[in-house]
Amino acid sequence: MSSRLTQLAVGLLAVAVCLAPASSLATTVFAAASLKDAIEEVATEFTSATGAELTLSFASSAILARQIDFGAPADLFISANGAWMDWLSARGRIKATTRMNLIGNRLVLVSHRAGVSQINLSDSSAIAALLGNGRLAMGLVTAVPAGIYGKAALSNLGMWSTLKDRVAQTDNVRSAVTLVATGEAPLGIVYASDALISNNVHVVATFPSASHEPIVYPLAELLASRDPVVRQLTSFLNTQGAQAVFIRHGFTPLPRRIASHRSRKK
C-alpha cells in the first residue's frame, strides 16, 4: 500500500475509534458505518415523533463490538453481519431475545472512472485491466464485514489468489469508498448502499448473491442497557416508514421475519 493510502487508513481508523460520548439522557446506538446516512435520517424521524434523544456512533462492526466488550456504554448495536453479533452473544453482552435482522444489502464492484462498461466478474483479466497499477480497496478481510464478504466472493469466483496482493484494506467500508471516490484506488468492493453516497464512484458489477453469505444487519439490545426507550426505537426501525428509508438508501428488504438467522464468524 502506498504511504498516502496507509496514512488515510490510519487516520480514518483513529476517527472511527473516537466514538461519540454517550449522554445519560440519550439512547445510545452503535451502528455499522455503512448504515450512517440511513440511520441518521431514521433517528431524526424517531426524535421528531417521540421527543427521545439519540446518540449515534458509527464505525466498523468489529471496532464497535470490541468497544462494547470493553464496556463502552451503549443501548443498541446494529452490526453489518451476524458474526460480530454472535461474538458478543457468546460473551454475554446482548439480550438474546431482542436479536432480529433489520435489513439486507448487496455487494458491488465500484470504479472511480465514469463511463466504464459493466464487467464480467468471471473474467479476472477484466478487473486487472481496470486496476492497472492501482489497488483494490476493500474492508479488512479478517474483521470488517464488507471485507469478509468481499474476500469470500473473490475466492468463490476464483480470483482471490490473483488479486490478494493488490488489495488496499481499510478499517471500515466507508473508508474503502473514500479511497475510490478520491481516486486513490481505481476500484473497490463495497455495499450497494455505499455506492450511492458519492458521485465519484460508479458500479461496474454486482457480485452474485451465491458467492458470499447473505448480507444481513442484525440488531440487539445490549445486556447492560436499562434504557426503556430502546425497545421503542427497535420497533420504530421495523416500521414501514423506516424500512422505506433504508431501501431508498440502497439497502434491500428482508423476508419478515428471519430473526433466527445466524452467520458463522470467519
PyMOL commands that set and color helices and strands:
alter all, ss='L'
color gray80, all
select helices_A, chain A and resi 3-17+33-50+61-69+82-90+96-98+124-131+145-156+160-166+173-181+194-196+209-211+229-237+240-248
alter helices_A, ss='H'
color red, helices_A
select strands_A, chain A and resi 27-32+54-59+76-78+100-104+107-111+136-139+167-170+187-191+202-206+216-221
alter strands_A, ss='S'
color yellow, strands_A
deselect
rebuild
show_as cartoon
